[in-house]
Amino acid sequence: MIGSRDCKLEIEGDIRRLTCPGGQGMETSEAKRDRGNYFYRFHPEREICRSCGIRKDCYPRANTQKGFSVKKEYFDNLLLREEMTKKLASAKGKRRMADRSCLIEHVFGEIKEAFRFRRFLYRGIEGAKVAWTLVCIGYNLRKLARPAYW
């Protein structure tokens, strides 16, 4: 399945441009509000999509019309994202990410495996915050209960 990460995004003044994986360029200048967030909406031309070589990947059902939505914040941070991508592609960035995987990601893996915590049972931010706080307290207490070998 082709996702939005396969698209190319560009900013030129007030114009936001998206180029789909098939090569079709779409432009917009206005972000629309939807459920509390602002999105730039891009709609490809149906005729161009019909002759596209990767149409079956974009359109799982024959009669649907593809649309792309990109959060306004994503476009606002596009230049920072590109800089970070370059940093992470360097030798120093690769070493740093390797260190991160040893230090941080094992915590989440342990929470998922040992605690069997894979999803929140409460809806809403407040319920999720309470549940996550309890999981973190449990993780820290478990860590404190183990003898430390220095």
N, C-alpha and C positions, 0 to 999 in steps of 0.2 A: 504494500500500500504506500502510495506516495503521500508524504506529509508536508506541512508548511515549511519544515526545515530544509526541504529541497528547493525552495524558492529563493530567488535573489531579491534582496531589498535595497532600495536606494532612496536618498533624499536629495532633492534639488530645489532649494528655496522652500516654498510652501507646498510643493508637489511631493507626494509620496508615491514611489513606483515599486511595483512588484512584478517580477518576471517569473512565470510558472515554470515547472520542470520541462514543459513542452516547448518553451520559448516565447509564449505569448506575453506581451507587456501590457500592464494595466496601470492606470493612474487614478489618484484621488487626492483631494486637498482638505477634505473635511472629515473629522472624526465624529462618529455618531454615538450617542449614549445608549447603552444596553445593560440592564440589570446592575446599575451602579458603576460600570466601567465604560471607558470610551474606546471604540474600535474604529479602525480604518477598514472599510469594506471594499473589496475588489471583486468585480464580476467579469469573467472572461466572455468573449464573443462565442456564441454557440457554433457558428459556422467554422470558425478556426479550430475549435475543439473537435469537431466531427472528423477533420482530416488529420488529427494529431496521431502520431505513432504510439503514444502511451495513454491513449484515451481509456482503455479498459482498466488501467490502474487508478485513474482519477474517478471514473464513473463505474462503480460496481453494479449499479442498476442502469439500464439503458435510457430511461426517460428522465433522469435527474439532471439538474443544472448545478454545476460546481460553483462555489463561491469561496472566497478567501477572506478571513477576518484576522486582522493583526491588531493586538492591543496597542494603544497610543504610547504607553510606557516603553514598549519594545522598540518602537521607532525612536523615541526620545533618547534611549540609551544605546542606539545602534553603533555610534562611533566608539563608545566605551567598550562595547562587546567585541568590536573588531580589534581594538588594542589588546584586550585580554586574550583573545584567540592567538594573536601574534606572540604575546608573552608566553603563553602555555605551550606553544609550538617550539620554543627555544629549548636548548639543552637544560638551562637552569629551571625553566618552567616544568619540564618533564620530571626532573629530580624532585621538585617541590610537590608535584602531584603524587609521585611515588611515596614520598614521606607522608602525605595526607592520608593515603589509603591505609597506611600502617597505624596512624594515630587516631583517626576519627571513625572511619567506616566500620571498624570492628565493633564499635559501640552499638551502632544501628543493627548490625548483624546479630549481635548478642541479644539485643532487645527483641528482635524478630524471632530468633530461634529459641532462646532460653525462656523468654517470657511469653512466647507465642502471641506477640502483639503485632498484628498486621493491619488492623483497621480500627477506626474509631467507631464506637457504638452510639455516641451521642451526636446529635445534629447541632450545628451552630458553633460559633467561635468559642463561646464561653464553656460549653460542654467539652469541646475538644481540648481547650487549655487545661481544664481540670484533669481530664484523663491523662494528658501528656505529663502534667506535673506529678501525678501519682506514679506513673511509669518511671519517671526520672528519679523520684525519691526512692522507689523500690530498687532501681539499678544501683544508686549510690549506697544504700544500706547494705545491699548484697556485696558490693565492693569493699565496704568497711568491715564486714563480717569475716572476710577471707584474711588469713594471715599474710602479712607482707614479707616477702623474701627479698632482702636487700642485698 
